[in-house]
Amino acid sequence: MSDVKRLGRIGIKALVYFELVSTLALLIGLIVVNLLQPGAGFNFDLETLHAEHAQESQSLAQKAHSLNPTEFLLNIIPSSFFNAFATGDILQVLLVAILSGFAVSFMGERGKPILGAIDLAVAAFFGIMRIVVQVAPLGAFGAMAFTVGSQGLAALENLGYLMACFYITAILFVVVVLGAIAAFNGFSIFRFLNH
């Protein structure tokens, strides 16, 4: 945090890494979906199931298509510091985070208490995430109960196939993409996973 040039270099490397790995993950997902077609057995009519969500998705898609580059860049700037977090716009959150990071780093010694407060906030956030992860099986059970109740027991076979496709995709990503990154950096992904 004290060396802004180094922070910028690390930030650019992290951004390039994130974009490349995300693109490879999407490609693997698209290949698996097109080859195995995991959702082919589901007979949901999403328009009638969630009409309000379909309308919201349609309006978001229209809004995204109507944005020109200038509007897109201006949309990254939140109306207030906390509005970025309230609306959940990831680009606005990133802008606020980057500007906050630079501001705290420029403060020098006076910024150290702020870093301590951020560490405490991160610990609290991960505590919340731990709670959410522990109760997530209840949500999954509810979703499965809804699916079985509306589609019958045969839907479990389709859900099982969907989960198998998900695990195939995850394994391919870990072995191929992360394995290649690990090999490039001189260690085995399998030894790392075993550890």
N, C-alpha and C positions, 0 to 999 in steps of 0.2 A: 504494500500500500504506500510505502514511503517513496518509492521510485516509480514515477508516473510513466517514464519511457518503457521500463521493464513491464509495468502493468499493461501498457498498450500492446506490447509485443505478445505477451501471454494472452491477452484478450483476443487479438487477431488470430493467433494460433488456435485458441479454443473455439472461435467462431468457425474457422475453416474446418476443423476437426468435426464439430457438431454438424455442419452442413453436409460434409461428405458421408459421415456415418449414418446420418438420418436418411440421406438419399439412398444409400445402400440398403438400409432397413426397409424403406418403402419399396424398392425394387424387389427384394426378396418376398415381401408381403404380396405384391402384385403378381409375382410368378406363382406363388403357392395358391392364391385365390383363383387365378385363371386356370391353373392346372387341376386343382382339386375341387373347386366350387363348393366350399363348405356351407353356404347358405341356401343351396339349391332345394333342400327338402323343407324349408320353412315356408308356410303359406300365410304369412301375415300381410294384411292390407294396411300398410302404414298410414295411408291417407285417412282411413276411418278410425284406426286405432288411436292415433294422436293427431287429430286434425289441427289443433292449435299449434302444435310443434311443427307440423308441415308448413303452415302459413308463416310461422316465424322463420323457418329455414329458407323458405322461398323469398321472404323480404330481405333476409341477410344476403342471399345470393345475388339478388337484384342490386342491393347496395354495394356489394363488392365489385360487380361488373361496372357500376356507374362511376367508381372512383378513378380519377385520372392521377398521374404521378404526383402532382402538387397536392391534391386533396389527400392522397395516401400519406404523404410526408407530414402534412398538417394534422392528420388524424392521430399520428404518433404522439403528439403533444397533448397531455391530459389537461383538463380544465382546472384541476387542483392536484396537490401532492397526493392526497388520499383517494381521489377519484379513480386514479389508475388501478389501485388495489380493489376498490369497490366494484368497478365494472368488469374486472378480470381480463382486460385487454393486455395480452402478454407483451406487445411491443411498447405500450405505455409503461408497464411495470419495468421493463428492461431499461427504458430511457431514464426513469426516475432512479433506478438502482445505480446506473452508470454515473449519472450526475451526482448522486449522493456519495458514491464512492470517491469520485474526484474531489468533491467538496471536503469530505472528511480527511482525505490524504493531504490536501493543501493546508489544513488546519494544524498539521504537525502534532506537537505534544498535546495541544488543547483538544484534539480529536480522539485521544485515547479513551476517555470516559464514554464517548459515543460508541466506540468499537466494543467496549465492555457491555454496554446496554444492548447492542445488536447481538452479541454472543448470548446474552440472557434471553432475548426475544427468540433467537434461533432454537435454544434449548426448549423454550415453552412451545414453539411451533412443532418441534419433533415429538414432544410429549402429546400434543393433540393428535399428530399423525399416528402415534403408537395406539392411542385409543381407537381411532377410526379403523386402523388395520385389524385390531382385535375384534371389533364388532362387524367387520365386512362380511364374514360368513353368514351372518343373519340376513344381510341384504341379498347375498347370492342365493340363499335358501328361499327368500321371498320371491325373487325373480324366477327361480326354477318352479316354485309352486304355482305362480301365475301362468307360466308357460304350460306346465302339465295340466292345470285346470282349464285353460282355454284351448289347448291343442291336443290333449290326451297324452297317454303314456308313450305313444310312438314318438313324441317330440324329444324324449330323452335320448333316443338313438341319434337324432339329428344334433342335439346338444353335445353328445359324446364325440361325434364326428367333428363338430366345430372346435371342440377343445383339443382333439388330436391334431387338427390342422394348425391351431395356435401353437401347440408345443413343437410341432415340426418346424414352423416358422422361427420360433425362438431358438431352437437348437441349431438350425441353419445359420442364423445370425451370429450366435455365440461362436460356433465352430469356424465358420467361414470368415466373417468380418472381424470379430474380435480375435479369432485365432491368427489371422493374417497380421493384425496390428501387434499382437503379442510376439509373433515370430519376428517381425520387423524390429522389435525392441529387444530381442534376444532371450525370450523365455517362452515356455510352453503354456498354452491356455489350459491344457488338461492338468498339468502339475499345479497351476494356479487354482483351478476349480477344486482339485483334490485337497489342496491346503485349506 
